[in-house]
Amino acid sequence: MHAQTESIARRFLQAWKAGSSQIVDELAAGDLVVSYTHFTEPLRGAEAFKQMLGQTHQFFPDLQIRAEEVIATEETAVVRWRYQATHHAGELFGVSAAGQVVEVAGISIYRIRDGRVFEELGVVDNLSLMAQLQGTSTSA
């Protein structure tokens, strides 16, 4: 059962990959809630999540994401991940797109019931993202 939970979490993470939002239709529960620390409020439902993914992919149309570690129980998976993307369009954190390549880490917790993701909670290293967009470093 843990292997199935891990597999679903790994697959659902790929919804963040540019052009892969159909995964949300495959694996999201009807009562899906997605919340990250930088969101002003949780996203409720698959359509709200897909809309946010679409906005993300406008900034980063080549976004690729990979799971680096997954810890799973019967109904929960914690995924440590990393994405790579190029800022091709728009203004993000006050920085205009100029082809900046970024690599950003984060952690997501997936809650899964009956083979469907009903909750995604996460933290993204947006300080690192901002520094990379501005061409600065966050290391001391």
Steps between C-alpha positions, in 0.01 A plus 500: 500500500788739573638436150166604348493819708856580393417433135193728507698780669785472249251513212299790646821702551546488123190720458743786572695411184409732213231343283399233752192640672289206372652304790277707730194365317633145540589508868330788682212431738189713455577681825867573417663774709845634408682729739856633498649743749524775237132468396271763648228234535461132416391400150181298507423256222681364197408794276646758739820296524526463121444874457790573738719245316418678174612831649821340625570358154455845344806610699682168459382324181780242518463411870625150585465348847644191663444321827825467693360306796161358593390374840161331490249349739163351418331835429778761505812566294764763567695593188823699495527636147691739276389684189698660221357763267574807292322829574373575150206733557349753736620663818555285807592643842563832327745352249427499126564187299845497343557129447620437856543128566396403851516189714274498803441244776194428707302247698141389442276285715234303315199352673347219297171320539351235269781551247440876475686802637270705719761730652835644395687715752843642434791733547708645214839667539380829350790693655735299280269556202500876555879508534546299181262725307697802618834334426612495863591222741336402828811332640688673781 
